Amino acid sequence: MKEEFKVPDNEEGDFMGPMTNPAASYLDGGNFENIHTKCSVMECSAPIPNDGSESSTAKTLKFSEKACSQIMIPLNGCVSNKGYPMGMLCSVCCDCENSLTREMRKTFGYKIGIDTSLFIL
C-alpha cells in the first residue's frame, strides 16, 4: 500500500485552492540552477512528413545512464514555411549526471512518487 501524503497549503493546514504552478510545487526542494547536463543528438532520420505520422517510425531508445527521447525538427523554415510540412525525427540523449539525479531526489514530486506519465510531454 502506498503511503499517502497530506500537504497543507499554508502553515495552518488550510486548503487554499488548486495548484496554479505545478512545476514550482513538484520541483520544490531541488536547486537546478548550477546543473549542466550533456545532451547529444544520437541519430536523425531522413526528412519525413511532419504531420503526425512520425510515430510509426519512432524507435524505443534505451541506454544505460542516459535519458533519451525523439524530437521532430521542422524543416519548412528553410523554404519560408511553405509547402507540405517536413522534418527530421532525431533521437536526443542526455547524461544522467549524479548532480542532476541528486537534486531530482530532493524534490517534492520525487518524494511523493508522482508518475511523470501523468504529464503530457
C-alpha positions as CSV (number, residue, x, y, z in Angstrom):
1,M,0.0,0.0,0.0
2,K,1.4,3.4,-1.0
3,E,1.9,5.9,1.7
4,E,-0.3,9.0,1.4
5,F,1.0,12.5,1.9
6,K,-1.2,15.3,3.1
7,V,0.4,18.6,2.1
8,P,-1.2,21.8,3.6
9,D,-1.3,24.9,1.5
10,N,-0.4,27.1,4.5
11,E,1.1,26.8,8.0
12,E,-2.4,26.3,9.5
13,G,-3.0,23.3,7.1
14,D,-5.9,25.0,5.4
15,F,-6.7,24.2,1.7
16,M,-6.0,27.3,-0.3
17,G,-7.3,26.2,-3.7
18,P,-6.0,24.4,-6.8
19,M,-2.3,24.3,-7.7
20,T,-1.6,27.1,-10.1
21,N,2.1,26.4,-10.7
22,P,2.7,22.6,-10.8
23,A,6.4,22.9,-11.8
24,A,7.1,25.1,-8.8
25,S,5.2,22.8,-6.5
26,Y,6.6,19.5,-7.7
27,L,10.2,20.8,-8.1
28,D,10.2,22.4,-4.7
29,G,13.3,21.3,-2.7
30,G,15.6,21.0,-5.7
31,N,18.2,23.5,-6.9
32,F,18.8,23.1,-10.7
33,E,20.5,26.5,-11.4
34,N,24.0,25.1,-11.5
35,I,23.3,21.7,-13.1
36,H,24.8,21.3,-16.5
37,T,23.8,18.0,-18.2
38,K,25.5,17.0,-21.5
39,C,23.0,16.1,-24.3
40,S,23.8,14.7,-27.7
41,V,21.9,14.0,-30.9
42,M,22.3,10.3,-31.5
43,E,20.8,10.0,-34.9
44,C,18.3,11.6,-37.2
45,S,16.0,10.1,-39.9
46,A,15.9,11.3,-43.5
47,P,13.4,14.1,-44.0
48,I,9.9,12.8,-43.3
49,P,6.4,14.4,-43.3
50,N,5.8,16.4,-40.2
51,D,2.1,15.6,-40.0
52,G,1.9,13.3,-37.0
53,S,2.9,10.1,-38.9
54,E,6.4,10.1,-37.3
55,S,5.1,7.8,-34.5
56,S,5.2,4.9,-37.0
57,T,8.9,5.5,-37.4
58,A,9.8,6.3,-33.8
59,K,12.2,4.0,-32.1
60,T,12.4,3.0,-28.5
61,L,15.8,4.1,-27.2
62,K,17.3,2.6,-24.0
63,F,20.8,3.5,-22.9
64,S,22.3,2.9,-19.5
65,E,22.9,6.2,-17.6
66,K,21.1,8.3,-20.3
67,A,17.6,9.7,-20.7
68,C,16.5,9.7,-24.3
69,S,13.6,10.9,-26.4
70,Q,12.8,11.6,-30.0
71,I,12.0,15.1,-31.3
72,M,10.8,16.4,-34.6
73,I,12.8,19.3,-36.1
74,P,10.6,21.2,-38.6
75,L,12.4,22.0,-41.9
76,N,9.9,24.2,-43.7
77,G,11.7,27.3,-42.3
78,C,14.3,26.5,-44.9
79,V,11.7,27.4,-47.6
80,S,9.9,30.4,-46.0
81,N,7.5,28.0,-44.2
82,K,5.8,26.9,-47.5
83,G,4.9,23.5,-48.8
84,Y,3.9,20.3,-47.1
85,P,5.3,20.1,-43.5
86,M,8.6,18.2,-43.5
87,G,11.0,17.5,-40.7
88,M,13.8,15.3,-39.2
89,L,13.0,12.9,-36.5
90,C,16.0,13.0,-34.2
91,S,17.0,10.9,-31.2
92,V,18.4,13.0,-28.4
93,C,20.0,11.6,-25.2
94,C,21.1,13.4,-22.1
95,D,23.5,12.0,-19.5
96,C,22.0,11.2,-16.1
97,E,24.6,13.2,-14.1
98,N,24.9,12.5,-10.4
99,S,24.3,16.2,-9.7
100,L,21.0,16.1,-11.6
101,T,19.7,12.9,-10.0
102,R,20.8,14.1,-6.6
103,E,18.7,17.3,-7.0
104,M,15.7,15.4,-8.5
105,R,15.6,13.2,-5.5
106,K,15.2,16.2,-3.2
107,T,12.1,17.5,-4.9
108,F,8.6,17.2,-3.5
109,G,7.4,15.4,-6.7
110,Y,10.0,12.7,-6.4
111,K,9.4,12.2,-2.7
112,I,5.6,11.6,-3.2
113,G,6.3,9.4,-6.2
114,I,4.5,11.5,-8.8
115,D,4.3,9.5,-12.1
116,T,5.7,11.5,-15.0
117,S,3.4,9.7,-17.4
118,L,0.6,11.8,-16.0
119,F,2.1,14.8,-17.7
120,I,1.9,15.5,-21.4
121,L,5.4,15.9,-22.7
